[in-house]
Amino acid sequence: MKKTEEIFQQKTDYKDLVFKLWRFKHWFVISFVVLISGAYIFNKVTPAIFKNKTTLLLKDTQSNSFLQSGDVMQGFGLFGANQNIENELGVLTSYSMIYDAVNVLNLETSIYSEKYLFGGIIKHKALRSVDEVYLDKPIRISINKSVYQPIDLPIYFTILNDKEFTIEAKGENVLIYDYIEDRIVTIASKVNIEGTYKFGEEIKGQNYDFRVHLTPGQTYSPPKDERTFFSFNSISYLTMFYQGSISAIVTSRTSSLVVISMNGNNLFKITDFLNTLSNSYLQRNLERKNRIAINTVKFIDSQISEVADSLTYAESKLQNFRTSNRVMDIGFQGQQSLERMNQLEGERALLIMQKKYYDYIRGYFERNTDMSDLIAPSSMNVQDAILNQLITQLITLNADRNNLLQQGNIKNLRLNTIEVQITNVKNTIIENINSNAATTEMALQDINNRVARISSEMSRIPSTERQLLGMERSFKLNDAIYTFLLQKRSEAQIARASNAPDYDVIDPARYVTATKIFPKSNLSFMIAGLMGLVLPFIVIVLRDFLNVKISGKKEIESMTAFPILGHVFNNDTKENIVINETTNSPISESFRSIRTNLQFYAKGKEKQIFLVTSSYTGEGKSFVAQNLAAVYALYGKKTLIIGFDLRRPKLYQDFKLNNQKGISTALINQTALPDIIQSTHIKNLDFISAGPIPPNPLELISSEKTEELINELRNHYDYIIIDSPPIGVVSDAYLLMRFSDVNLFIVRQDFTNKEAFSNSINLLKQKNVPHVSIVINDVKAKGLMYDYGYEYTYYSDEKKEPWYYFGFGRKHVSPKK
């Protein structure tokens, strides 16, 4: 049974909530329409943001046959070592790379179309949409970069025909930009450009100089509700803007796929920019590798040039000696000595080349801070694994430093760390080559000693043969060095010819792959529709939660067990007495209903006294008292209404009577009882005023004279209505309640304070006041369906529903009685 009651209570609560929300259904309609309209405007005027991407693949450089261990190009930084992908991601999104791409695309100017919603009837910035024209540009603008230009200034133009156009631009505090120096030079207080010009004509003035050219075959004519303008852009600002719009990531830890994505307002523009950036990066990568190869070839060529002169001289000297001495070959002993000598000279030649490379490294460190063009040790046949590793590490650190510098991270802590690491690696390299140079010097000394011993043996050979032997030895030494250098140059040239970027564009950006990421039209409408329903709900719930006023019947029932005798509808007239013989209005019927309920409540008892009170003033107790008295009088009952509010007598004003005599004068025996009774304009209704304000109203009311007066009046009237003071202010009413048969407590809807009502009810309970009933006053028609059923509709002959009802103003007619 208890469970059944709980289920019923839950259903009742849900039903109450539904009825409460239904009372404010127009809020939901208005909120829904407003927010959906706002979503429509938002989708129309908010610049769209698109996203596109391109995918690059890092090649495995170790698979190249020219880049194996010991090869001439190993140690070239990007060749022999594995790529540092993190560094390359930094290069891709660096300021310098994006700056180059901006310049390649010639983004110094932008063209836009501007229009307002609803045909421009209301020209407000909230209804303004601006879209960039990128592919089908109606005009081209050429800038005189030697002259400063105004940036971010809308210059409106109108094409009159294929020869002329008009422009108009007005701006204040306009930034003036130097395209050559790429910087803001000043701020112009005013810039005014207007006039009619021919296409190709120079438009020149203070802080501007440019020409406008009509795009060949262009017949662009914007709609009447659109305007078109162009503006000059700051290259550095565009670069920083695009740098913040681009991201580059590796698809996974084990992958070499790099995805570059970009957000922007024009899908065609971001697509072209991504492809341009990719191509610029690949070209930069290839140029860097080619530059290293070229520097290697140049170094080898410089060595070849020196050796070639020595080789030519040795060859000429040998030829002349043979001719003059008629000697062509040397003997067997000399031949053996020569072969041993040639072997040693070949070894010495390699050691000399290595020594020159060490000298080159020292000189390079002294002359350069950028290690990008450093030649690999293997190019000079230096097979020192430690030195190769150090050179590779140095080139990698140098690349990291350049990446940070290109990104503008001059004060980056990581940059300082890299600088320290570069210095340490350079010092280690110097120590290594000094050690290697000392070892090389010792090897050279050993070879020289062995050459000296062979030369001593050759001294026993005849003079002519010995001279020929020395000349052939010199010739073959230079020839061996020359051949070695030619071989190295050939290897370097082959490596250069086989150069290719370390990245491939696997998936270029395409127009069709661009996606719109903001605003999402469907999502905007969905959120707006949802919020259009949720917001009124929240407001209604908060309104009830924060409301300190009593809102209706059910709220009263939740606060007290006292019965609710009835309700009085809102008085939409200026009269306080609304009851007469001919009225059939809802408010008059509500008083008749209260009269009927009082009869049932009193169980047919005659000669009754009703006391009317409330928590505070303004809740309508006097209004209810006088109209309830009028109802009984018109019912044919002899009725008296007493204004017992001795402190603030006002009731006499509504009956248009006087207050010279009344209860206060009768209680002090100044006036006889018959003299204070006044007749009203309503048949069977008499009135006793409160009288002049006494200094001691509480003492007068508590006196025995009051009881005598009430008992006397009870004998002469069928019904007596006492209009007492509010019980929340003074205690006068409690003294009068001992005389009443029913105590009517008036609660005014949306006016009576909940706390005041609760306190008053608790006081009535504490004082054990019997026969308390509640009357709800000032009930609005909109709350009837929720709290009071169909009474209002029944009592009214005809009612037109508000516009927000789903009947849209149809009339609701009651059946005839």
Secondary structure as UniProt FT lines:
FT   HELIX           2..23
FT   HELIX           25..45
FT   STRAND          49..58
FT   HELIX           61..63
FT   HELIX           65..67
FT   TURN            69..70
FT   TURN            72..75
FT   HELIX           85..92
FT   HELIX           95..104
FT   TURN            105..108
FT   STRAND          109..116
FT   HELIX           117..120
FT   HELIX           125..127
FT   STRAND          128..133
FT   STRAND          139..143
FT   TURN            145..146
FT   STRAND          149..151
FT   STRAND          155..159
FT   STRAND          164..178
FT   TURN            179..182
FT   STRAND          183..198
FT   TURN            199..200
FT   STRAND          202..205
FT   TURN            206..207
FT   STRAND          208..214
FT   TURN            216..217
FT   TURN            224..225
FT   STRAND          226..232
FT   HELIX           235..245
FT   STRAND          246..250
FT   TURN            253..254
FT   STRAND          257..264
FT   HELIX           267..325
FT   HELIX           332..367
FT   TURN            372..373
FT   HELIX           377..380
FT   HELIX           385..406
FT   TURN            407..408
FT   TURN            410..411
FT   HELIX           413..458
FT   TURN            459..460
FT   HELIX           463..497
FT   STRAND          503..507
FT   HELIX           511..513
FT   STRAND          515..518
FT   HELIX           521..546
FT   HELIX           553..559
FT   STRAND          564..569
FT   HELIX           586..602
FT   TURN            603..604
FT   STRAND          608..614
FT   TURN            617..618
FT   HELIX           621..634
FT   TURN            635..636
FT   STRAND          639..643
FT   HELIX           651..654
FT   TURN            655..656
FT   HELIX           663..667
FT   TURN            668..669
FT   HELIX           673..676
FT   STRAND          677..679
FT   TURN            683..684
FT   STRAND          685..688
FT   HELIX           697..701
FT   HELIX           704..716
FT   STRAND          719..723
FT   TURN            727..729
FT   HELIX           732..736
FT   TURN            737..738
FT   STRAND          742..748
FT   TURN            749..751
FT   HELIX           754..766
FT   TURN            767..768
FT   STRAND          772..779
FT   HELIX           781..783
FT   HELIX           784..788
FT   TURN            789..790
FT   HELIX           791..795
FT   STRAND          798..800
FT   TURN            803..804
FT   TURN            806..807
FT   STRAND          811..813
//
